[in-house]
């Protein structure tokens, strides 16, 4: 007995006591969530379309199509915990939708596919938080976080993985006693030549391994350290395995005189090798399984697991209204921006400059090299001749008369991979007249017939020059928001050389010292030809 004469409460009784809340019954909440999800798909359809296009056209991100079903399965495993909760719409979720809408608006203004697809994926957890509440979101934290594996991101790792794969392949080949010459991602042995292309970087194996490893660790383990250890192995093992895979392909080709492990054979071998490695990883991980223990239910206090009883629901109406407004606001702003761009559309054309000390601009007929860039709205190709040599000047022009440009795209390349291959790329700072500095991105190309070429390129947006794609996207967003009419430019200067790249650098530097720092763009009314 306590001082008030009441018997003390049993903790088990407290844990199982009904908890009143201001929420919705599950059928209504799920119907509202499904409706909101369909509305979001319609409002943010450009991002949904790009997401599905990447899944269906990129082998690297094809796994994205199965992430949502896997996440739904993971939700199903928590159904008993969810049955004890009451969906309570949260104003925090409405705020999350509003913030994602702002990111969407900027992503559309800058035409950044990565940002748009991120918002599409992130809207699902935000809608869960807004319409089903914090307690439900807490229980579904892992299934909702797992959805981000459907977001097609990871290309920034490709060059690093290519470098590592080439390095370990060359090291193992030399340890095997095979004469090996390597130059960047290109490997030559007596039997033939090989290249560690982007598709051979192992990014697909890495993403698939981590995606499978996370689900396995979540379902099989309960302790945090075992989960982290297994996920860590899911990252390290495929990277090492891809290096061994590339080495094995070259070794088989060497033993068979290039009859096997080339063409389709190396793809089949790669996936069989990856499947075997993952089988070993999961087999070893099964010795430490803990799935006989119950999953922990995150929550605050013992009342989190108590059955919920619905209370008055009038307080949720403002929250639902705020979520609806937040969902619509960004697409409405995007429609205004598109209307503004169309209304201010005009004719803008870059102009080939006169360069002191150089003959030109001369017509550039059938250039030896052109950038493998998206088709521009306008193109200028000119040749200049001087005492220092010959320079090819090429400009690709992209206008703002539609949402987005193709100046920065994942598949834009300086080299075409067929006639020209990239040997080296770096950022270089060039001294101009008067002591000014101008940054260029330098690419050393080698042709199929032994011809070498040095290419300097940069971007010009809203009258400013840069070599950084991220800065280009930010400047493009600013240009659209402010009504800038000049458009975006890819500017390249290139020259061939025989003795070495220093000769070509002097030629290009001498040209840029006399050329205008920015490409002039004439604007007016009318349609571009």
C-alpha positions as CSV (number, residue, x, y, z in Angstrom):
1,X,0.0,0.0,0.0
2,X,1.3,3.5,-0.7
3,X,0.5,6.7,1.3
4,X,-2.8,7.2,-0.5
5,X,-4.0,3.7,0.3
6,X,-3.8,2.6,-3.4
7,X,-1.9,-0.6,-4.3
8,X,1.2,-0.1,-6.5
9,X,0.8,-0.5,-10.2
10,X,2.2,-3.7,-11.9
11,X,4.7,-2.7,-14.6
12,X,3.2,-5.4,-16.9
13,X,-0.2,-3.8,-16.4
14,X,1.2,-0.4,-17.3
15,X,2.8,-1.8,-20.5
16,X,-0.5,-3.5,-21.6
17,X,-2.8,-0.6,-20.7
18,X,-4.6,1.0,-23.6
19,X,-3.2,4.3,-24.8
20,X,-5.5,6.9,-26.1
21,X,-4.4,9.0,-29.1
22,X,-5.7,11.5,-31.6
23,X,-5.5,9.5,-34.7
24,X,-7.2,7.5,-37.4
25,X,-8.1,3.8,-37.6
26,X,-5.8,1.8,-39.8
27,X,-8.1,1.3,-42.8
28,X,-8.7,5.1,-43.1
29,X,-5.0,5.9,-42.6
30,X,-3.9,3.3,-45.2
31,X,-6.5,4.6,-47.7
32,X,-5.3,8.2,-47.1
33,X,-1.7,7.2,-47.5
34,X,-2.4,5.3,-50.8
35,X,-4.3,8.3,-52.1
36,X,-1.5,10.7,-51.1
37,X,1.1,8.5,-52.8
38,X,-0.9,8.4,-56.0
39,X,-1.2,12.2,-56.0
40,X,2.5,12.5,-55.3
41,X,3.3,10.3,-58.3
42,X,1.2,12.5,-60.5
43,X,2.6,15.8,-59.2
44,X,6.2,14.6,-59.3
45,X,5.8,12.5,-62.4
46,X,9.0,13.9,-64.2
47,X,11.1,12.5,-61.4
48,X,9.2,9.2,-61.3
49,X,9.6,8.8,-65.0
50,X,13.3,9.4,-64.8
51,X,13.6,7.0,-61.9
52,X,11.9,4.2,-63.8
53,X,13.8,5.0,-67.0
54,X,17.1,4.6,-65.1
55,X,15.9,1.3,-63.6
56,X,14.9,-0.1,-66.9
57,X,17.9,1.2,-69.0
58,X,20.8,0.9,-66.6
59,X,22.3,-2.4,-65.6
60,X,23.9,-0.8,-62.7
61,X,20.6,0.3,-61.1
62,X,18.3,-2.4,-62.4
63,X,18.0,-3.6,-58.8
64,X,15.9,-0.5,-58.0
65,X,12.8,-2.3,-59.3
66,X,12.9,-4.9,-56.5
67,X,13.7,-2.5,-53.6
68,X,10.1,-1.4,-53.1
69,X,8.8,-5.0,-52.9
70,X,11.6,-6.0,-50.5
71,X,10.8,-3.0,-48.4
72,X,7.1,-4.0,-48.3
73,X,8.2,-7.5,-47.2
74,X,10.2,-5.9,-44.4
75,X,7.1,-3.9,-43.4
76,X,5.1,-7.1,-43.3
77,X,7.6,-8.6,-40.8
78,X,6.6,-5.8,-38.4
79,X,2.9,-6.1,-38.7
80,X,2.4,-7.3,-35.1
81,X,4.2,-4.2,-33.8
82,X,2.2,-2.0,-36.1
83,X,-1.1,-3.5,-34.9
84,X,-0.4,-2.1,-31.4
85,X,0.0,1.4,-32.7
86,X,-2.5,4.1,-33.8
87,X,-1.7,6.2,-36.9
88,X,-1.3,9.8,-35.7
89,X,-0.5,12.3,-38.5
90,X,2.5,14.5,-37.7
91,X,3.2,18.1,-38.5
92,X,6.9,17.1,-38.7
93,X,6.1,15.0,-41.7
94,X,4.3,17.9,-43.4
95,X,7.4,20.0,-42.8
96,X,9.6,17.3,-44.3
97,X,7.4,17.3,-47.5
98,X,7.7,21.1,-47.6
99,X,11.5,20.9,-47.4
100,X,11.6,18.1,-50.1
101,X,9.4,20.3,-52.3
102,X,12.0,23.1,-52.0
103,X,14.7,20.7,-53.0
104,X,12.6,19.5,-55.9
105,X,12.0,23.0,-57.2
106,X,15.8,23.7,-57.2
107,X,16.5,20.3,-58.7
108,X,14.1,21.0,-61.5
109,X,15.5,24.5,-62.0
110,X,19.0,23.1,-62.3
111,X,17.8,19.9,-64.1
112,X,19.7,17.6,-61.7
113,X,18.3,14.1,-62.2
114,X,20.0,12.8,-59.0
115,X,18.2,15.4,-56.9
116,X,14.8,14.8,-58.6
117,X,15.0,11.0,-58.1
118,X,16.1,11.5,-54.5
119,X,13.0,13.6,-53.8
120,X,10.7,10.9,-55.4
121,X,12.2,8.2,-53.1
122,X,12.3,10.4,-50.0
123,X,8.7,11.5,-50.4
124,X,7.6,7.9,-49.3
125,X,9.1,8.1,-45.8
126,X,7.9,11.7,-45.5
127,X,4.4,10.7,-46.4
128,X,4.5,7.9,-43.8
129,X,5.7,10.4,-41.2
130,X,3.0,12.9,-42.1
131,X,0.0,10.6,-42.4
132,X,0.9,7.7,-40.1
133,X,2.9,9.5,-37.5
134,X,6.2,9.3,-35.6
135,X,5.6,6.0,-33.7
136,X,4.7,4.1,-36.9
137,X,7.8,5.7,-38.6
138,X,10.0,4.6,-35.7
139,X,8.9,1.0,-36.0
140,X,9.4,1.1,-39.8
141,X,12.7,3.0,-39.7
142,X,14.8,0.3,-41.4
143,X,12.3,-0.6,-44.2
144,X,11.8,3.1,-45.0
145,X,15.6,3.8,-44.9
146,X,16.1,0.7,-47.2
147,X,14.0,2.5,-49.9
148,X,17.0,4.7,-50.6
149,X,18.7,1.8,-52.3
150,X,16.2,2.4,-55.1
151,X,17.8,5.8,-55.6
152,X,20.2,5.5,-58.5
153,X,23.4,7.1,-57.1
154,X,26.9,5.8,-57.0
155,X,28.5,6.7,-60.3
156,X,31.1,8.8,-58.5
157,X,32.6,5.6,-57.2
158,X,33.2,4.2,-60.7
159,X,36.6,5.8,-61.4
160,X,37.9,4.8,-58.0
161,X,36.7,1.2,-58.5
162,X,38.2,1.2,-62.0
163,X,41.6,2.3,-60.7
164,X,41.6,-0.3,-57.9
165,X,40.5,-3.1,-60.3
166,X,43.2,-2.2,-62.8
167,X,45.8,-2.0,-60.1
168,X,45.0,-5.3,-58.5
169,X,44.8,-7.0,-61.9
170,X,48.2,-5.7,-63.0
171,X,49.8,-6.6,-59.7
172,X,48.5,-10.2,-59.8
173,X,49.4,-10.6,-63.5
174,X,53.0,-9.6,-62.8
175,X,53.1,-11.9,-59.7
176,X,52.0,-14.7,-62.1
177,X,55.0,-14.0,-64.3
178,X,53.0,-12.6,-67.3
179,X,54.6,-9.6,-69.1
180,X,52.2,-6.8,-68.5
181,X,52.0,-3.2,-69.7
182,X,49.4,-0.8,-68.2
183,X,48.4,2.7,-69.0
184,X,45.5,4.0,-67.0
185,X,42.7,1.5,-67.3
186,X,44.3,-0.2,-70.3
187,X,46.2,-3.4,-69.8
188,X,48.3,-5.2,-72.4
189,X,49.7,-8.7,-72.2
190,X,51.2,-10.9,-75.0
191,X,47.8,-12.5,-75.7
192,X,46.0,-9.2,-76.3
193,X,44.7,-5.9,-74.9
194,X,42.1,-5.3,-72.2
195,X,40.4,-2.2,-70.7
196,X,38.8,-1.9,-67.3
197,X,35.7,-0.1,-68.6
198,X,33.1,1.5,-66.5
199,X,30.9,-1.7,-66.7
200,X,33.8,-3.7,-65.3
201,X,34.4,-1.4,-62.3
202,X,32.3,-3.7,-60.1
203,X,29.8,-1.0,-59.0
204,X,26.9,-3.3,-59.8
205,X,28.4,-6.1,-57.6
206,X,29.1,-3.6,-54.8
207,X,25.6,-2.1,-54.8
208,X,23.9,-5.6,-55.0
209,X,26.1,-6.9,-52.3
210,X,25.4,-4.1,-49.9
211,X,21.6,-4.2,-50.6
212,X,21.5,-8.0,-50.0
213,X,23.8,-7.7,-47.0
214,X,21.7,-5.1,-45.3
215,X,18.5,-7.2,-45.5
216,X,20.4,-10.3,-44.4
217,X,21.9,-8.5,-41.4
218,X,18.6,-7.0,-40.4
219,X,16.7,-10.4,-40.6
220,X,19.4,-12.7,-39.2
221,X,21.2,-10.6,-36.6
222,X,20.0,-8.7,-33.6
223,X,23.2,-7.2,-32.0
224,X,24.4,-4.0,-33.6
225,X,28.0,-5.0,-33.9
226,X,27.2,-8.2,-35.8
227,X,25.0,-6.2,-38.2
228,X,27.8,-3.6,-38.8
229,X,30.4,-6.3,-39.2
230,X,28.4,-8.2,-41.8
231,X,27.6,-5.0,-43.7
232,X,31.3,-4.1,-43.6
233,X,32.1,-7.4,-45.2
234,X,29.4,-6.8,-47.8
235,X,31.3,-3.7,-48.9
236,X,34.9,-5.0,-48.8
237,X,34.4,-8.5,-50.2
238,X,32.8,-7.5,-53.6
239,X,35.5,-4.9,-54.1
240,X,38.3,-7.4,-53.6
241,X,36.4,-10.1,-55.5
242,X,36.0,-7.8,-58.6
243,X,39.7,-7.3,-58.7
244,X,40.2,-11.1,-58.6
245,X,37.4,-11.5,-61.2
246,X,39.2,-9.1,-63.7
247,X,42.5,-11.0,-63.0
248,X,40.8,-14.3,-63.7
249,X,39.2,-13.1,-67.0
250,X,42.6,-11.9,-68.3
251,X,44.3,-15.1,-67.1
252,X,41.7,-17.3,-68.8
253,X,42.1,-15.3,-72.0
254,X,45.9,-15.7,-71.7
255,X,45.6,-19.5,-71.3
256,X,43.2,-20.0,-74.1
257,X,44.7,-17.6,-76.7
258,X,41.8,-15.1,-76.4
259,X,39.2,-17.7,-77.2
260,X,37.4,-17.7,-73.8
261,X,36.5,-15.1,-71.1
262,X,36.1,-12.4,-73.8
263,X,32.8,-10.8,-75.0
264,X,29.7,-12.3,-73.4
265,X,31.8,-15.0,-71.7
266,X,33.4,-12.5,-69.3
267,X,29.9,-11.2,-68.3
268,X,28.7,-14.8,-67.6
269,X,31.9,-15.6,-65.7
270,X,31.5,-12.4,-63.7
271,X,28.0,-13.0,-62.4
272,X,28.8,-16.7,-61.7
273,X,31.9,-15.6,-59.7
274,X,29.9,-12.9,-57.9
275,X,27.1,-15.4,-57.0
276,X,29.7,-17.8,-55.6
277,X,31.3,-15.1,-53.5
278,X,28.0,-14.0,-52.1
279,X,27.0,-17.6,-51.3
280,X,30.2,-18.0,-49.3
281,X,29.6,-14.7,-47.5
282,X,26.1,-15.7,-46.5
283,X,27.1,-19.2,-45.6
284,X,29.8,-18.0,-43.3
285,X,27.4,-15.4,-41.8
286,X,24.9,-18.1,-41.0
287,X,27.2,-19.5,-38.3
288,X,26.6,-16.4,-36.2
289,X,22.9,-16.0,-36.8
290,X,20.6,-14.6,-34.1
291,X,17.2,-14.8,-35.8
292,X,15.8,-16.9,-32.9
293,X,15.8,-13.7,-30.9
294,X,12.9,-11.2,-31.3
295,X,13.4,-8.0,-33.2
296,X,13.7,-5.0,-31.0
297,X,10.9,-2.5,-31.2
298,X,12.2,1.1,-31.0
299,X,10.0,3.3,-28.8
300,X,9.8,5.5,-25.8
301,X,9.0,3.7,-22.7
302,X,6.7,0.7,-22.1
303,X,3.6,2.4,-23.4
304,X,5.0,2.2,-27.0
305,X,3.9,-1.4,-27.2
306,X,0.5,-0.9,-25.6
307,X,-2.7,-1.3,-27.7
308,X,-3.9,2.1,-28.9
309,X,-7.5,3.4,-28.6
310,X,-8.7,6.1,-31.0
311,X,-9.6,9.4,-29.4
312,X,-11.0,12.6,-30.9
313,X,-9.6,13.1,-34.5
314,X,-10.4,16.8,-35.0
315,X,-6.9,17.8,-34.2
316,X,-5.5,16.0,-37.2
317,X,-7.3,18.0,-39.9
318,X,-4.9,21.0,-39.8
319,X,-2.0,18.5,-40.1
320,X,-3.5,16.8,-43.1
321,X,-4.2,20.2,-44.7
322,X,-0.6,21.3,-44.1
323,X,0.7,18.1,-45.7
324,X,-1.6,18.6,-48.8
325,X,-0.4,22.2,-49.2
326,X,3.2,21.2,-48.8
327,X,2.8,18.4,-51.5
328,X,1.3,20.8,-54.1
329,X,3.4,23.9,-53.5
330,X,6.6,22.9,-55.3
331,X,5.0,21.5,-58.5
332,X,2.9,24.8,-58.7
333,X,6.2,26.8,-58.5
334,X,7.7,24.6,-61.2
335,X,4.8,25.3,-63.5
336,X,5.3,29.1,-62.9
337,X,9.0,28.8,-63.7
338,X,8.3,26.8,-67.0
339,X,5.7,29.5,-68.0
340,X,8.3,32.2,-67.3
341,X,11.0,30.5,-69.4
342,X,8.6,30.0,-72.4
343,X,7.4,33.6,-72.2
344,X,11.0,35.0,-72.2
345,X,12.3,32.7,-74.9
346,X,14.4,34.4,-77.5
347,X,17.1,33.8,-80.0
348,X,20.6,33.4,-78.6
349,X,23.7,32.4,-80.6
350,X,27.4,32.2,-79.6
351,X,29.8,34.0,-81.9
352,X,33.3,32.8,-83.0
353,X,35.8,35.4,-81.8
354,X,38.6,37.1,-83.7
355,X,41.9,36.2,-82.0
356,X,44.9,38.5,-82.4
357,X,47.9,36.8,-84.0
358,X,45.8,33.9,-85.3
359,X,44.2,33.4,-88.6
360,X,40.5,32.7,-88.2
361,X,37.9,31.8,-87.5
362,X,38.2,29.4,-90.5
363,X,35.6,26.7,-91.3
364,X,36.4,23.5,-89.5
365,X,35.5,20.8,-91.9
366,X,35.2,17.2,-90.7
367,X,37.1,17.7,-87.4
368,X,39.3,14.9,-86.2
369,X,37.7,15.0,-82.8
370,X,34.4,16.1,-81.4
371,X,33.1,15.8,-77.9
372,X,30.6,12.9,-77.3
373,X,28.1,15.3,-75.8
374,X,24.3,15.5,-76.0
375,X,22.9,17.1,-79.1
376,X,23.0,20.9,-78.6
377,X,20.5,23.5,-79.7
378,X,23.4,25.3,-81.6
379,X,26.9,24.4,-82.5
380,X,30.0,26.4,-83.7
381,X,33.2,24.8,-85.0
382,X,36.0,26.9,-86.1
383,X,39.8,26.5,-86.8
384,X,42.6,28.9,-86.0
385,X,46.1,28.9,-87.4
386,X,49.1,30.6,-85.9
387,X,52.9,30.4,-85.4
388,X,52.3,28.1,-82.5
389,X,50.3,25.6,-84.5
390,X,46.6,24.9,-85.2
391,X,43.7,25.0,-82.8
392,X,40.2,23.6,-83.1
393,X,37.6,25.7,-81.3
394,X,34.2,24.1,-80.7
395,X,31.2,25.4,-78.8
396,X,28.0,23.5,-77.9
397,X,25.1,25.8,-77.0
398,X,22.1,24.8,-74.9
399,X,19.2,27.2,-74.5
400,X,16.6,27.6,-71.7
401,X,13.4,27.3,-73.7
402,X,12.5,24.1,-71.9
403,X,13.0,22.5,-68.5
404,X,16.6,21.6,-68.1
405,X,19.6,21.4,-70.5
406,X,21.9,18.5,-71.6
407,X,25.1,20.4,-70.8
408,X,25.7,18.2,-67.8
409,X,24.6,14.6,-68.2
410,X,25.9,11.3,-66.9
411,X,26.7,10.0,-70.4
412,X,28.5,13.1,-71.7
413,X,32.1,12.3,-72.5
414,X,35.1,14.0,-74.0
415,X,36.2,10.7,-75.5
416,X,33.9,8.5,-77.6
417,X,35.5,5.2,-76.4
418,X,35.8,4.0,-80.0
419,X,38.1,6.3,-82.1
420,X,39.5,8.1,-79.1
421,X,40.3,6.9,-75.6
422,X,41.1,8.9,-72.5
423,X,44.6,8.5,-71.1
424,X,44.6,11.2,-68.4
425,X,42.3,14.0,-67.2
426,X,43.1,16.8,-64.7
427,X,42.2,20.4,-63.9
428,X,44.8,23.0,-65.1
429,X,45.1,26.7,-64.4
430,X,46.2,28.8,-67.4
431,X,47.8,32.3,-67.1
432,X,46.0,34.9,-69.3
433,X,47.1,38.4,-70.4
434,X,47.2,40.8,-67.4
435,X,47.9,38.0,-64.9
436,X,44.4,36.6,-64.8
437,X,43.9,32.9,-64.3
438,X,41.6,30.7,-66.2
439,X,40.8,27.1,-65.2
440,X,40.3,24.4,-67.8
441,X,39.7,20.7,-67.6
442,X,42.6,19.0,-69.5
443,X,42.1,15.6,-71.2
444,X,44.9,13.7,-72.9
445,X,43.4,11.6,-75.7
446,X,44.9,8.8,-77.8
447,X,43.5,7.9,-81.2
448,X,43.2,4.4,-82.6
449,X,45.8,5.1,-85.2
450,X,48.4,6.4,-82.7
451,X,47.4,10.1,-83.0
452,X,47.5,12.1,-79.7
453,X,45.3,15.1,-78.9
454,X,45.1,17.5,-76.0
455,X,41.7,18.9,-75.2
456,X,40.9,21.8,-72.8
457,X,37.3,22.4,-72.0
458,X,35.2,24.4,-69.6
459,X,31.6,25.6,-69.2
460,X,30.0,29.1,-69.5
461,X,26.7,29.8,-67.8
462,X,25.1,33.2,-67.3
463,X,28.3,34.9,-68.4
464,X,30.5,33.0,-65.8
465,X,33.0,30.3,-66.6
466,X,33.7,27.1,-64.5
467,X,35.0,23.6,-64.8
468,X,32.8,22.1,-62.0
469,X,29.6,20.4,-63.0
470,X,28.0,21.2,-59.6
471,X,28.6,24.9,-60.1
472,X,27.2,24.6,-63.6
473,X,23.9,23.3,-62.2
474,X,23.7,26.0,-59.6
475,X,24.4,28.7,-62.2
476,X,21.8,27.2,-64.5
477,X,19.2,27.3,-61.7
478,X,20.1,30.9,-61.0
479,X,19.9,31.7,-64.7
480,X,16.4,30.3,-65.0
481,X,15.1,31.9,-61.9
482,X,16.4,35.3,-63.0
483,X,15.4,35.0,-66.7
484,X,18.9,35.0,-68.1
485,X,18.7,34.3,-71.9
486,X,22.2,33.5,-73.0
487,X,21.9,29.8,-72.3
488,X,24.7,27.4,-71.3
489,X,27.9,26.6,-73.3
490,X,30.4,23.8,-73.5
491,X,33.6,25.4,-74.8
492,X,36.5,23.3,-76.1
493,X,39.9,24.0,-77.6
494,X,42.1,21.2,-78.8
495,X,45.2,20.5,-80.8
496,X,47.1,17.4,-82.0
497,X,50.7,16.7,-81.0
498,X,53.5,14.2,-81.6
499,X,56.5,15.0,-79.4
500,X,54.6,15.3,-76.1
501,X,51.8,17.1,-74.3
502,X,53.9,20.1,-73.3
503,X,54.1,21.2,-77.0
504,X,50.3,21.1,-77.2
505,X,49.9,23.0,-73.8
506,X,52.0,25.8,-75.1
507,X,49.9,26.0,-78.3
508,X,46.6,26.1,-76.4
509,X,47.9,28.5,-73.7
510,X,49.2,30.9,-76.4
511,X,45.8,30.8,-78.1
512,X,43.8,31.5,-74.9
513,X,46.1,34.4,-73.9
514,X,44.9,36.2,-77.0
515,X,41.3,35.0,-77.1
516,X,38.4,36.6,-75.2
517,X,38.0,35.0,-71.8
518,X,34.2,34.6,-72.3
519,X,32.4,33.5,-75.5
520,X,30.2,36.3,-76.7
521,X,26.5,35.4,-77.0
522,X,24.2,37.5,-79.2
523,X,20.6,37.6,-78.0
524,X,17.5,38.7,-79.9
525,X,14.1,37.6,-80.9
526,X,13.2,34.7,-83.3
527,X,13.8,31.1,-83.5
528,X,17.2,29.4,-83.5
529,X,18.2,27.8,-86.8
